[in-house]
Amino acid sequence: MKIGVLKTDDVRKELVDEFGEYPEMFAELLRSQDPALEFTTYEVQRGQYPADIDEVDAYLITGSKTGVYEEKAWIAPLMDFVRKLHDARKPTIGICFGHQLIAHALGGRTRKSGKGWGIGVHSYELQETPAWMSEPMQNFNLLVSHQDQVEELPPGAKVLASSDFCPMAMVQVDDHMLSFQAHPEFTKPYSKSLMELRRETFGDELVEKGRTSLQNDVHESAVARWMLEFLRK
């Protein structure tokens, strides 16, 4: 399988040498489950798109510090591309910003949540077990870093997992799009470093709470298997 990574942001320059860019994080995560996977990166934030929608088997939209509702020149073309993927029923995964963008582009709504920032390890409860999921986990943990949330689903979407903090945490649109608010590609060291870099934004109290949460298990391997099962079904 060849996965096209739609890259919507750059890793903070202070962290790139140690942790790499987002496409590398996703490649490491997913190749832990299937070493034969191939990846190609499209810098959509810089206007780079595939010449043919079928030059890869599936797509993955990364996270970004940008809000999907911001009036940046590259966001509208990306929303148009998401609608093309939807019309073509192309298998697509969205992560954080990608999760929000899919909802927003297809008729839902994303905005800043009144609950504020979520950082560190968050827990989710599975609300529905789809047929493609071979190893469901009723409760699972993932790393997060977000303030925006999906607040209205687009047509054809259903919530698969939620939490009190994030009611629309894992969403499936029809049979070809799956998205997560959390970051299965993050590692605990990366999350910790990011929290420290953004301490002024998050505040000391939230950072300390986030650091403490890193003691909890994270189930990124199970989620990586879900992602691949969904893309291959």
C-alpha positions as CSV (number, residue, x, y, z in Angstrom):
1,M,0.0,0.0,0.0
2,K,1.2,3.5,-0.8
3,I,0.0,6.3,1.4
4,G,0.1,10.0,0.4
5,V,0.7,12.2,3.4
6,L,-0.9,15.7,3.0
7,K,1.5,17.7,5.1
8,T,-0.2,20.8,6.6
9,D,2.5,22.1,9.0
10,D,6.2,21.9,10.0
11,V,7.5,20.5,13.2
12,R,9.0,23.3,15.4
13,K,12.6,23.8,14.3
14,E,13.8,23.2,17.8
15,L,12.4,19.6,17.7
16,V,13.1,18.5,14.1
17,D,16.6,17.1,14.7
18,E,15.4,14.8,17.5
19,F,11.9,13.9,16.3
20,G,11.8,14.5,12.6
21,E,8.9,15.9,10.5
22,Y,5.3,14.7,10.7
23,P,5.4,12.4,7.7
24,E,8.4,10.6,9.3
25,M,6.4,10.2,12.6
26,F,3.5,8.6,10.7
27,A,5.8,6.4,8.7
28,E,7.4,5.1,11.9
29,L,4.0,4.5,13.5
30,L,2.4,2.7,10.6
31,R,5.5,0.7,9.5
32,S,5.6,-0.7,13.1
33,Q,2.6,-2.6,11.9
34,D,3.5,-3.1,8.3
35,P,7.2,-2.5,7.2
36,A,6.3,-2.8,3.5
37,L,4.2,0.4,3.5
38,E,5.3,3.1,1.1
39,F,4.8,6.8,1.7
40,T,4.9,10.0,-0.4
41,T,4.6,13.5,1.0
42,Y,2.7,16.4,-0.5
43,E,3.4,19.8,0.9
44,V,-0.1,21.0,0.6
45,Q,0.6,24.0,2.8
46,R,2.9,25.1,-0.1
47,G,0.5,24.2,-2.9
48,Q,1.9,20.7,-3.8
49,Y,-0.7,18.1,-4.8
50,P,-0.7,14.8,-6.6
51,A,-1.0,15.1,-10.4
52,D,-3.5,12.2,-10.2
53,I,-5.7,11.4,-7.2
54,D,-5.0,7.7,-7.8
55,E,-1.2,7.9,-7.8
56,V,-1.4,6.6,-4.2
57,D,-3.8,4.1,-2.6
58,A,-4.9,6.2,0.4
59,Y,-4.3,9.6,2.0
60,L,-3.5,10.9,5.5
61,I,-3.9,14.5,6.5
62,T,-1.6,15.7,9.3
63,G,-2.1,18.0,12.2
64,S,-1.3,21.7,12.0
65,K,-1.1,24.7,14.3
66,T,-3.5,26.5,11.9
67,G,-7.2,26.5,12.4
68,V,-9.3,25.1,9.6
69,Y,-11.4,28.3,9.7
70,E,-8.5,30.6,9.2
71,E,-8.3,32.6,6.0
72,K,-4.9,31.3,4.8
73,A,-4.4,30.9,1.1
74,W,-3.7,27.2,1.2
75,I,-6.7,26.0,3.2
76,A,-9.5,26.5,0.6
77,P,-7.7,24.5,-2.0
78,L,-7.1,21.7,0.6
79,M,-10.8,21.7,1.4
80,D,-11.6,21.4,-2.3
81,F,-9.2,18.4,-2.5
82,V,-10.9,16.8,0.5
83,R,-14.2,17.1,-1.2
84,K,-12.7,15.5,-4.3
85,L,-11.4,12.6,-2.1
86,H,-14.9,12.3,-0.7
87,D,-16.6,12.3,-4.1
88,A,-14.1,9.6,-5.3
89,R,-14.6,7.6,-2.1
90,K,-10.8,7.5,-1.7
91,P,-9.6,6.0,1.6
92,T,-8.5,8.9,3.8
93,I,-7.3,9.3,7.4
94,G,-7.4,12.7,9.2
95,I,-5.4,13.5,12.3
96,C,-6.1,16.6,14.6
97,F,-6.3,19.4,12.0
98,G,-7.0,16.7,9.4
99,H,-9.9,15.4,11.5
100,Q,-11.3,19.0,11.8
101,L,-10.7,19.8,8.1
102,I,-12.6,16.7,6.9
103,A,-15.6,17.7,9.1
104,H,-15.4,21.4,8.1
105,A,-15.0,20.7,4.4
106,L,-17.9,18.3,4.2
107,G,-20.5,20.4,5.9
108,G,-19.7,20.1,9.6
109,R,-18.2,22.8,11.9
110,T,-15.0,23.2,13.8
111,R,-14.1,26.0,16.2
112,K,-12.2,26.8,19.3
113,S,-13.6,24.9,22.2
114,G,-14.8,26.6,25.4
115,K,-13.0,23.8,27.3
116,G,-9.7,25.2,26.3
117,W,-6.5,23.3,25.6
118,G,-6.1,19.6,25.8
119,I,-2.5,18.3,26.2
120,G,-0.8,15.2,27.3
121,V,-2.5,11.8,27.5
122,H,-6.3,11.7,27.1
123,S,-8.7,8.8,27.4
124,Y,-11.5,7.8,25.1
125,E,-14.4,5.4,25.1
126,L,-15.4,3.5,22.1
127,Q,-19.1,4.2,21.3
128,E,-19.4,1.8,18.4
129,T,-17.5,-1.1,17.1
130,P,-17.4,-1.0,13.3
131,A,-17.1,-4.3,11.3
132,W,-13.6,-3.5,10.1
133,M,-12.1,-3.2,13.6
134,S,-10.7,-6.6,14.5
135,E,-9.4,-5.7,18.0
136,P,-11.7,-3.2,19.6
137,M,-10.7,-1.5,22.8
138,Q,-13.6,-0.2,24.9
139,N,-11.2,2.4,26.4
140,F,-8.0,3.7,24.9
141,N,-5.5,6.5,25.5
142,L,-3.7,8.8,23.0
143,L,-1.5,11.9,23.2
144,V,-3.2,15.2,22.3
145,S,-2.4,18.8,21.7
146,H,-5.4,20.8,20.6
147,Q,-7.8,23.7,21.4
148,D,-10.1,23.4,18.3
149,Q,-12.7,20.7,18.2
150,V,-15.3,19.4,15.7
151,E,-18.6,20.6,17.1
152,E,-21.0,19.6,14.3
153,L,-20.7,16.5,12.1
154,P,-21.0,16.5,8.4
155,P,-23.6,14.4,6.6
156,G,-22.8,10.7,6.6
157,A,-20.6,10.9,9.7
158,K,-20.8,9.0,12.9
159,V,-18.9,9.2,16.2
160,L,-16.9,6.0,17.0
161,A,-15.2,7.3,20.2
162,S,-15.5,10.2,22.5
163,S,-14.6,11.7,25.9
164,D,-16.1,14.3,28.2
165,F,-13.5,16.8,27.0
166,C,-13.9,15.8,23.3
167,P,-17.3,14.4,22.4
168,M,-16.3,13.9,18.7
169,A,-12.9,12.4,19.1
170,M,-13.0,9.6,16.5
171,V,-15.3,10.0,13.5
172,Q,-16.1,7.9,10.4
173,V,-17.6,9.4,7.3
174,D,-19.4,6.9,5.2
175,D,-17.0,4.0,4.4
176,H,-13.9,5.8,3.3
177,M,-12.9,8.5,5.8
178,L,-11.7,8.0,9.3
179,S,-10.4,10.7,11.6
180,F,-9.0,11.2,15.1
181,Q,-8.7,14.4,17.2
182,A,-5.7,12.9,19.0
183,H,-2.2,12.2,17.7
184,P,-1.3,8.5,17.5
185,E,2.0,9.5,15.8
186,F,3.2,11.5,18.8
187,T,5.6,9.9,21.3
188,K,5.8,10.8,25.0
189,P,9.2,12.5,24.6
190,Y,7.9,14.7,21.7
191,S,4.7,15.5,23.7
192,K,6.8,16.5,26.7
193,S,9.1,18.7,24.6
194,L,6.2,20.4,22.9
195,M,4.5,21.2,26.2
196,E,7.7,22.8,27.5
197,L,8.1,24.9,24.3
198,R,4.5,26.1,24.6
199,R,4.5,26.6,28.4
200,E,3.7,30.3,28.0
201,T,0.7,29.4,25.9
202,F,-0.6,26.6,28.0
203,G,0.2,27.9,31.5
204,D,2.2,26.2,34.2
205,E,-0.8,24.4,35.8
206,L,-1.9,22.8,32.5
207,V,1.7,21.8,31.6
208,E,2.2,20.1,35.0
209,K,-1.1,18.3,34.6
210,G,0.0,17.2,31.1
211,R,3.4,16.1,32.2
212,T,1.8,14.0,35.0
213,S,-0.6,12.3,32.4
214,L,2.5,11.0,30.6
215,Q,2.7,8.3,33.3
216,N,-0.4,6.7,31.7
217,D,-0.2,4.1,29.0
218,V,-0.7,5.1,25.4
219,H,-2.3,2.8,22.8
220,E,-0.9,4.1,19.6
221,S,-0.1,0.6,18.2
222,A,-3.7,-0.5,18.5
223,V,-4.8,2.7,16.8
224,A,-2.2,2.2,14.0
225,R,-3.7,-1.2,13.4
226,W,-7.2,0.3,13.2
227,M,-6.0,2.9,10.7
228,L,-4.5,0.2,8.4
229,E,-7.6,-2.0,8.8
230,F,-9.8,0.8,7.8
231,L,-7.7,1.7,4.7
232,R,-7.6,-1.9,3.6
233,K,-11.1,-3.0,4.2
